[in-house]
């Protein structure tokens, strides 16, 4: 399992339309303040997947304390999902 540092809608939107002002709610762009056309949700998700592919390709090496913090974080998520 890996912690993604870049993957996310914010990064995807910045790559697709640098400097655009926008808001998203429930997979819909609810505010678009930019002269360029707003990207579709499919474009955003395509870009998110490309970012994830890049991060997966990078051979990240964590320090022991970073690995422990990550494992603790994953355990918290798993506990929350089990409840």
C-alpha positions as a Markdown table, in Angstrom:
| # | Residue | x | y | z |
|---|---|---|---|---|
| 1 | Unk | 0.0 | 0.0 | 0.0 |
| 2 | Unk | 1.2 | 3.5 | -0.8 |
| 3 | Unk | 0.4 | 7.0 | 0.4 |
| 4 | Unk | -0.3 | 9.2 | -2.6 |
| 5 | Unk | 1.2 | 12.7 | -2.4 |
| 6 | Unk | 0.0 | 14.2 | -5.6 |
| 7 | Unk | -3.1 | 12.3 | -6.6 |
| 8 | Unk | -6.3 | 14.2 | -6.1 |
| 9 | Unk | -8.9 | 16.4 | -7.8 |
| 10 | Unk | -7.0 | 19.6 | -6.9 |
| 11 | Unk | -3.9 | 18.5 | -8.7 |
| 12 | Unk | -5.8 | 17.2 | -11.6 |
| 13 | Unk | -7.7 | 20.5 | -12.0 |
| 14 | Unk | -4.5 | 22.4 | -11.8 |
| 15 | Unk | -2.9 | 20.3 | -14.5 |
| 16 | Unk | -6.0 | 20.5 | -16.7 |
| 17 | Unk | -6.7 | 24.3 | -16.2 |
| 18 | Unk | -3.9 | 26.0 | -14.4 |
| 19 | Unk | -5.1 | 29.0 | -12.4 |
| 20 | Unk | -8.8 | 28.4 | -12.9 |
| 21 | Unk | -11.1 | 29.2 | -10.0 |
| 22 | Unk | -13.6 | 26.4 | -9.4 |
| 23 | Unk | -15.6 | 24.4 | -6.8 |
| 24 | Unk | -16.8 | 20.8 | -7.0 |
| 25 | Unk | -19.6 | 19.2 | -5.1 |
| 26 | Unk | -20.8 | 15.6 | -5.6 |
| 27 | Unk | -18.7 | 15.2 | -8.8 |
| 28 | Unk | -20.2 | 18.3 | -10.4 |
| 29 | Unk | -18.3 | 21.5 | -11.0 |
| 30 | Unk | -20.6 | 24.0 | -9.2 |
| 31 | Unk | -18.5 | 27.1 | -9.8 |
| 32 | Unk | -16.4 | 27.8 | -12.8 |
| 33 | Unk | -14.6 | 31.2 | -13.1 |
| 34 | Unk | -12.4 | 30.8 | -16.1 |
| 35 | Unk | -12.7 | 31.7 | -19.8 |
| 36 | Unk | -11.6 | 28.1 | -20.8 |
| 37 | Unk | -14.3 | 25.4 | -21.0 |
| 38 | Unk | -14.6 | 23.5 | -17.7 |
| 39 | Unk | -13.3 | 19.9 | -17.9 |
| 40 | Unk | -15.7 | 17.0 | -17.7 |
| 41 | Unk | -15.7 | 14.7 | -14.7 |
| 42 | Unk | -14.3 | 12.0 | -17.0 |
| 43 | Unk | -11.4 | 14.3 | -17.9 |
| 44 | Unk | -10.7 | 15.0 | -14.2 |
| 45 | Unk | -10.8 | 11.3 | -13.3 |
| 46 | Unk | -8.6 | 10.3 | -16.3 |
| 47 | Unk | -6.1 | 12.9 | -15.0 |
| 48 | Unk | -6.3 | 11.6 | -11.4 |
| 49 | Unk | -5.6 | 8.0 | -12.7 |
| 50 | Unk | -2.6 | 9.3 | -14.7 |
| 51 | Unk | -1.2 | 11.0 | -11.6 |
| 52 | Unk | -1.7 | 7.7 | -9.7 |
| 53 | Unk | 0.1 | 5.8 | -12.4 |
| 54 | Unk | 3.0 | 8.2 | -12.1 |
| 55 | Unk | 3.2 | 7.9 | -8.3 |
| 56 | Unk | 2.9 | 4.1 | -8.5 |
| 57 | Unk | 5.9 | 4.1 | -10.9 |
| 58 | Unk | 8.1 | 6.0 | -8.5 |
| 59 | Unk | 10.1 | 3.7 | -6.1 |
| 60 | Unk | 9.3 | 5.5 | -2.9 |
| 61 | Unk | 11.4 | 4.5 | 0.2 |
| 62 | Unk | 9.9 | 5.6 | 3.5 |
| 63 | Unk | 11.9 | 6.1 | 6.7 |
| 64 | Unk | 11.0 | 3.6 | 9.5 |
| 65 | Unk | 9.0 | 6.3 | 11.4 |
| 66 | Unk | 7.2 | 7.3 | 8.2 |
| 67 | Unk | 6.3 | 3.6 | 7.5 |
| 68 | Unk | 5.0 | 3.2 | 11.1 |
| 69 | Unk | 2.9 | 6.4 | 10.9 |
| 70 | Unk | 1.5 | 5.2 | 7.6 |
| 71 | Unk | 0.6 | 1.7 | 9.0 |
| 72 | Unk | -1.0 | 3.4 | 12.0 |
| 73 | Unk | -3.1 | 5.6 | 9.6 |
| 74 | Unk | -4.2 | 2.5 | 7.6 |
| 75 | Unk | -5.2 | 0.7 | 10.8 |
| 76 | Unk | -7.3 | 3.7 | 11.9 |
| 77 | Unk | -9.1 | 3.7 | 8.5 |
| 78 | Unk | -9.7 | 0.0 | 8.7 |
| 79 | Unk | -11.1 | 0.3 | 12.2 |
| 80 | Unk | -13.4 | 3.1 | 11.2 |
| 81 | Unk | -14.6 | 1.1 | 8.2 |
| 82 | Unk | -15.2 | -2.0 | 10.4 |
| 83 | Unk | -17.4 | 0.0 | 12.8 |
